[in-house]
Amino acid sequence: MAALPSTIQRLIDLGIDVSVETGFGDSLYIFDKDFEDSGAEIIKDRSEGLAVSDIVCRINKPPEDEIHILKEGGIHISFLDPFNEKNLVDAFVSSRSTAISMELVPRITRAQKMDALSSQANLGGYAAVIEASKHLTKSFPMMMTAAGTISPSKVFVIGVGVAGLQAIATAKRLGARVEAFDTRPIVEEQVRSLGAKFVKIDIGETGETDQGYAKELTEAQIELQQQGMKKVCSQSDVVITTAQVFGRPAPRIVTGEMVSAMQPGSVIVDMAVSTGGNVEGSVSGETINLNGVTIVGLSNLPGEMATDASLVYGNNLYNLIEEYWDKEAKEFNFDIEEEILSGCTVTHQGEITNKLLK
Ligand code: NAD
């Protein structure tokens, strides 16, 4: 959900009238009555809400046929996947509404409280480890019992951004032996500070953008990386891949050959499955078994922790609105020249405004 009742209450405290579509929270056992108690109005007809609202908040990109209903000059805030959704972006242009894309919130300190990629990736990293533990037929921690000693599971995390760090921390908390790799050398220290081992592979010059994202590797570098991590994968009980390159398909890191070198019973969670996949053979939205190796391809891992994912996503939206809300005038102070808004706004007043997208 894009907001829990507690978040809606805070929006109302700013002087905003909030309406919520009927049944909005049913799947999380939060019912219309709970939203009414927080001060929201329940509306039965979504189109009516879209047509009259100054600001529309949702999680995912809208269906194309809902964009033309939006109020001219209204603000629509959601994940938008704008680099892959030309038709949606064009529809926003012709509706003359303002589209804010949560993926594009700049990575500057002032915008951290609005950074939904991070808030969701953090829960996703946690959920990936919990998901792996469900499929693994072994325990994560070492146990010394009268009935014998159980050795700890070995977990290998590939890609140590927000999701990867949380995956490492969670696997460590559960008592696993954890190793990790990332192409950004700066990460080594962070991995060690969590008590995990950094796997060193020499793939030559790598780096990161000024937003902290990894630069894309060459084909030769990817091959070196694959060779370097083949042995670690084959000795791991769990491999969690989180590698992403902003605005590009995810790099293919774990090959079919590497999967077949893993022990039957081991588990891979491909967190990049919805952007092309880090693992050969992973299927978006499915959990499959390849010669005894379980490959989890859940495309919405934060959704496995939906109440908390909704809490933090709603807080991201609240923080964005609150930053620009003029309490006196009761309006959103929209300034396309302002650093955060110019970064995350895709369309405004009938034009594509985002520089990257242009
Ligand atoms: P991401 O989701 O784009 O990528 C996940 C990880 O995959 C990254 O660490 C990346 O280096 C890694 N990766 C890419 N190609 C790889 C490959 N071939 N092999 C192994 N790993 C590969 O990244 P993210 O989680 O969004 O964050 C990246 C960094 O940005 C993190 O260090 C994070 O702390 C930082 N960050 C900063 C801010 C801020 O406001 N300053 C906000 C959010 C994140």
Residues whose N, C-alpha, C, O or C-beta is under 5 A from the ligand:
A	BS01	NAD	R107 I108 T109 Q112 S118 I158 G159 V160 G161 V162 A163 F181 D182 T183 R184 Q211 G212 Y213 A214 T242 A243 Q244 V245 F246 P251
